[in-house]
Amino acid sequence: MTTTTRPVAPRWRKSSYSAPNGGECVEWDPALVAVTGTIPVRDSKCPDGPVLMVSAAAFTRLVTLAKRADN
């Protein structure tokens, strides 16, 4: 039996750490981790630009570092 997977288009969510004035905006799609095992991250100012795909563990470490830097 052959299984074919279809690409899933991300449903982008703006990070709660993004500035409300449109600067420093990061978007991600947490739902894709269940489908792909990775989390897509992009710069919302450049929606057609590159997408960084990170593992759930790496994303967790990234958020932890961002929270520490915020304190």
C-alpha positions as CSV (number, residue, x, y, z in Angstrom):
1,M,0.0,0.0,0.0
2,T,1.3,3.4,-1.0
3,T,0.5,6.5,1.0
4,T,0.6,9.9,-0.6
5,T,0.7,13.0,1.5
6,R,-0.5,16.3,0.2
7,P,1.1,19.6,1.1
8,V,-0.9,21.4,3.7
9,A,-1.0,25.2,3.5
10,P,-0.2,26.9,6.8
11,R,-2.8,28.9,8.6
12,W,-0.6,31.6,9.9
13,R,-1.0,33.0,13.4
14,K,0.8,36.2,14.5
15,S,3.1,35.7,17.5
16,S,1.9,37.3,20.8
17,Y,5.4,38.8,20.9
18,S,4.9,40.7,17.6
19,A,4.7,44.4,17.9
20,P,1.3,45.9,17.2
21,N,2.7,48.6,14.8
22,G,3.7,46.1,12.2
23,G,7.4,45.8,13.0
24,E,9.1,42.6,14.3
25,C,6.3,40.4,13.2
26,V,6.7,36.6,13.4
27,E,4.0,34.2,12.2
28,W,3.7,30.5,12.8
29,D,1.3,27.6,12.4
30,P,1.1,25.4,15.5
31,A,-1.4,23.0,13.9
32,L,1.1,21.7,11.3
33,V,3.2,20.0,13.9
34,A,0.7,17.2,14.1
35,V,0.8,16.8,10.3
36,T,4.4,17.4,9.5
37,G,6.3,17.1,12.8
38,T,7.6,20.6,12.2
39,I,6.4,24.1,12.8
40,P,6.7,26.7,10.0
41,V,7.8,30.2,11.0
42,R,8.0,33.3,8.8
43,D,8.4,37.0,8.8
44,S,4.9,38.5,8.3
45,K,6.4,41.5,6.5
46,C,7.6,39.2,3.8
47,P,4.8,36.6,3.3
48,D,6.2,35.3,0.0
49,G,9.7,35.0,1.5
50,P,11.4,31.9,3.1
51,V,9.7,29.8,5.7
52,L,11.8,28.3,8.5
53,M,10.7,24.8,9.4
54,V,11.7,23.9,13.0
55,S,11.0,20.8,15.1
56,A,8.6,21.2,18.1
57,A,11.6,20.8,20.5
58,A,13.6,23.6,18.8
59,F,10.5,25.8,18.7
60,T,10.0,25.3,22.4
61,R,13.6,26.3,23.1
62,L,13.2,29.4,20.9
63,V,10.1,30.5,22.8
64,T,11.8,29.9,26.1
65,L,14.7,32.1,25.0
66,A,12.4,34.8,23.9
67,K,10.6,34.8,27.2
68,R,13.9,35.0,29.1
69,A,15.0,38.0,26.9
70,D,11.7,39.7,27.7
71,N,12.3,39.7,31.4
